């Protein structure tokens, strides 16, 4: 996502500031999720929180959006990104090669090798998590440790022996932000917000976590702060390696940074980034199925999604449904289109979840709250205001992808009515 950010912002200072702002926004969100997760230690995450605060319909829309966009869309983006980096180890002619191309009048559709590889990788990760929460968690621990060690080694090697230049970074702000480019900052925050997703992942499997009252707040807050520091250091390294113009618009930014720093040792950074993406992909697959499991238990999703595998004790049918829909998303668009579509929905329902915090404080004042949001009500209120600004700017600047996400969420209205009618008939 760093190349996408650099395409919208004019200087190193604005790029680093955007990553700091995105990190602070994620930290504010983590504070909100920490209170809600500790208060409702059940599987389902924001589906549960919004349901408790606003009623079953709004909770359903939140879960529906997770299935159609925020979770499945995140998995799709990560799967394509992972495929892009893994294909870098093969002949360049394979990366991006179009396997099928259909043209019907003004309509054109193409399927690339990258998309098919992404689908295969996504199904592999799904299979690992289908085999049980312990295997999925073990895989996540291995990936996370490998990622942290590799990032540490990269930062030390890059700043110590890499062929970069601090002249690429200074001056941080050669000019004030050009007029009209405040909206560019908002657009740049879209991929940054996506990059920070995952800090609330443990909330989705809260029912499977020991002592969730303390584990959820600690993991959300500590994880977000570590991620902020790592992203800031990595982007400083990218800018040390190349000027903003050399990063702008580059999707596989690790390749060009590696060539600049180590002259031909790009495979090392490619491996690092592939591990990082695989780690994030595993988290999203691991947690997503539990949302639809909770919805199905409430009678507002496919009934089979409520089943736990008799041996592996995971919502197997939910994971398979998620993988099937994600496959369609991967085939539907490009990396940046999916990124915008997904993040618009993530921001929208993050706002809804934070509103739920305020409502629950008023509706259930005696609810046990092992953790209270620091800076309440100002921190969550600022989180809502900032998110509304980013969401509105994204819909204005990238209306097609943004409104597609909105329309798919609105499709949940008839879907909810249908599931409720089916549930009432079956329960009669």
ABEGO torsion letter per residue (X at the ends): XAAAAAAABABAAAAAAAAAAAAAAAAAAAAAAAAAAAABBBBGEAAAAAAAAAEAAAAAAAAAAAAAAAAAAAAAAAAAAAAAAAAAABBAAABGBBABBBBBEABBBBBBAAAAAAAAAAAAAAAAAAAEAAAAAAAAAAAAAAAAAAAAAAAAAAAAABBBBAAAAOBABABBBBBGAAAAAAAAAAAAAAAABGAAAAAAAAAABBGAAAAAAAAAAAAAAAAAAAAAAAAAAAAAABBAAAABGBABAAAAAAAAAAGGAAAAAAAAAAAAAAAAAAAAAAAAAAAAAAAAAAGABBAAAABBBAAAGBBAAAAAAAAAAAAAAAAABBAAAAAAAAAAAAAAAAAAAAAAAAAAAAABAABBBABBBBGOAAAAAAAAAAAAAAAAAAAAABAAAAAAAAAAAAAAAAAAAAAAAAAAAAAX
